[in-house]
Amino acid sequence: DNFDQPEFWDTAVSNTASAIIDRNRLTLAVNQPRAAGLPVAVVSLRKEPRLGDFYAEMTARLSLCRAKDQYGLLLRVLSDGDYYRYVINCSGQVRLERVRSGQPFPLQDWLPSGDAPPGAPAEVKMGVWAVGSEMRFFLNDRYQFTVRDPLFKQGTLGVFVKSEDASPVTVSFSELIVYVVAYASPTPTATPSRTPRDTP
């Protein structure tokens, strides 16, 4: 997806936040953080395809992002409140959450990563390999961690940003590539054995 067809993504503009596609980039921005004293998030979901086993990668470019502000990739999205969320914050940490009925639960808590940019301006390539219940996560083609969870087996993709501070957040996403994955667990090979023969 080179982001030249805006109809495939959820886009909207308000005084608080926006999701727009322009110049082959999907830009998510929180303009008025901590409305009513709460963190503000903006999400854009891709309408299709529904993926089962896959490897996906996407580039995120940080224009405004600091401290505990978050951004990342949503995968196996079944609805607005059911998906996995691959989270990066602007303190250089990564995390995976399962969101079910809108409630997040950490499957991998925060881990420091030398590949996660500690603030803006910066650029990072996110990658996810998902086969069955196993999911492997990458930044800049470098392995970060593995999580196994059987709950969501397929779904669409999406992206998000979240302001945890009192400052605006702006992140652009581009160069989404999804690969077909063909993988089978290793199976034991037959062990040669000697077949006894009758002797006269």
C-alpha positions in Angstrom: 0.0 0.0 0.0 1.6 3.3 -1.1 -1.3 5.3 0.4 -2.6 6.7 -2.9 -6.2 5.4 -2.2 -7.6 7.1 0.9 -10.8 5.2 0.7 -9.1 2.1 2.1 -8.4 3.9 5.4 -10.4 5.6 8.1 -9.7 9.4 7.9 -11.2 12.3 9.8 -10.4 15.8 11.0 -11.4 17.6 14.2 -10.0 20.3 16.5 -8.6 17.6 18.8 -7.1 15.1 16.4 -6.9 14.1 12.7 -6.1 11.3 10.4 -5.3 12.4 6.8 -3.7 10.9 3.7 -1.5 13.2 1.7 1.6 12.7 -0.5 1.5 8.9 0.0 1.5 9.1 3.8 -1.1 8.6 6.4 -0.5 11.2 9.1 -2.1 10.9 12.5 -2.0 13.9 14.8 -3.2 14.8 18.3 -3.5 18.6 18.3 -5.1 19.2 21.7 -3.7 16.6 24.1 -5.2 15.5 27.4 -8.7 16.7 26.7 -10.7 16.8 29.9 -7.5 15.7 31.7 -7.3 12.3 29.8 -4.9 11.0 27.2 -6.0 11.4 23.6 -5.6 8.8 20.9 -6.4 8.7 17.2 -6.7 5.4 15.3 -7.0 4.7 11.5 -8.0 1.2 10.4 -7.6 -0.3 7.0 -10.8 -1.7 5.6 -9.3 -4.8 3.9 -7.9 -7.4 3.5 -8.6 -9.7 6.5 -5.3 -11.4 7.2 -4.5 -14.7 9.0 -0.9 -15.7 8.7 1.3 -12.9 7.3 4.4 -10.7 7.6 3.8 -7.0 7.5 6.1 -4.0 7.7 5.5 -0.3 7.7 7.6 2.9 8.2 6.7 5.4 10.9 8.1 9.0 10.7 8.0 11.0 14.0 7.5 14.7 13.7 6.2 15.5 17.2 6.6 12.9 19.9 8.1 12.9 23.4 8.4 11.0 26.7 5.6 8.5 27.1 3.7 9.4 23.9 2.9 6.3 21.9 2.4 5.1 18.3 2.3 1.8 16.5 0.6 -0.9 14.6 -2.7 -2.6 15.2 -3.0 -6.2 13.9 -5.7 -8.8 13.6 -8.3 -6.1 14.1 -11.8 -7.6 14.5 -13.6 -4.5 15.6 -12.9 -1.0 17.0 -12.4 -2.7 20.4 -10.8 -6.1 19.6 -7.2 -6.3 18.3 -3.5 -6.6 19.1 -1.6 -3.4 19.6 2.2 -3.2 18.9 3.2 -0.1 20.9 6.3 2.1 20.7 6.8 5.0 23.0 9.1 8.1 22.6 11.2 7.0 25.6 12.6 4.1 23.5 10.5 1.2 24.7 8.3 -1.4 23.0 5.2 -3.4 24.2 2.4 -5.6 23.0 -1.2 -5.3 24.2 -4.3 -7.4 23.6 -7.3 -5.1 23.5 -10.6 -6.9 24.1 -13.9 -5.1 24.3 -11.8 -1.9 24.5 -9.8 -3.0 27.5 -6.0 -3.3 27.0 -4.0 -6.2 28.6 -0.2 -6.4 28.3 1.0 -9.6 26.7 4.6 -8.2 26.7 5.2 -5.3 29.1 7.6 -2.5 28.3 11.0 -3.4 27.1 13.8 -1.0 26.3 15.0 -1.1 22.7 17.9 0.5 21.0 15.9 0.5 17.8 13.0 2.5 19.2 13.6 6.3 18.6 13.8 8.3 21.8 11.8 11.2 20.5 11.3 13.2 17.3 12.4 13.8 14.6 13.0 10.1 13.7 12.1 7.2 11.5 11.6 3.5 12.3 10.4 0.5 10.4 8.0 -1.7 12.3 7.6 -5.4 11.4 5.2 -8.2 12.6 5.4 -11.9 11.7 2.2 -13.6 12.7 1.5 -17.3 12.1 -1.2 -19.1 14.2 -0.9 -18.1 17.8 2.8 -17.0 17.4 3.7 -13.4 16.7 7.3 -12.1 16.3 8.0 -8.3 16.5 10.8 -6.3 14.8 12.1 -2.8 14.5 14.4 -1.9 11.6 14.5 -5.6 10.7 15.9 -6.5 14.1 14.1 -8.9 16.3 12.5 -7.6 19.5 10.4 -10.3 21.1 7.9 -13.2 20.6 4.4 -13.5 22.0 2.0 -16.5 21.8 -1.7 -15.8 22.2 -4.6 -17.8 20.6 -7.4 -15.3 21.0 -7.4 -13.4 17.7 -6.5 -15.5 14.7 -7.2 -13.1 11.9 -8.3 -9.5 11.1 -7.3 -6.3 9.4 -4.5 -3.8 10.1 -4.4 -0.3 11.5 -2.2 2.4 13.1 -2.5 4.7 16.1 -0.9 7.5 18.0 -1.6 8.5 21.6 -0.7 11.6 23.6 0.2 10.8 27.2 1.6 14.3 27.9 0.5 17.9 27.4 2.2 18.3 24.1 0.9 17.5 20.5 1.9 14.3 18.7 2.3 13.8 15.0 3.4 10.6 13.3 3.2 9.7 9.6 3.0 6.1 8.3 4.0 4.9 4.8 5.4 2.0 2.8 3.1 -0.7 4.0 4.1 -4.1 2.6 2.3 -7.4 3.5 3.8 -10.8 2.6 2.2 -14.2 2.4 3.8 -16.6 5.0 4.0 -20.3 4.4 5.3 -22.0 7.5 4.9 -25.4 9.1 6.3 -26.6 12.4 9.3 -28.9 11.9 8.4 -32.6 11.9 10.7 -35.5 12.8 12.2 -37.4 9.9 12.0 -41.1 9.7 14.8 -43.0 11.5 16.3 -45.7 9.4 16.0 -49.1 10.9 17.3 -52.5 10.1 14.7 -54.9 9.0 15.4 -58.5 10.2 15.4 -61.2 7.6 14.7 -64.8 8.1 17.8 -67.0 8.0 17.8 -70.5 6.8 
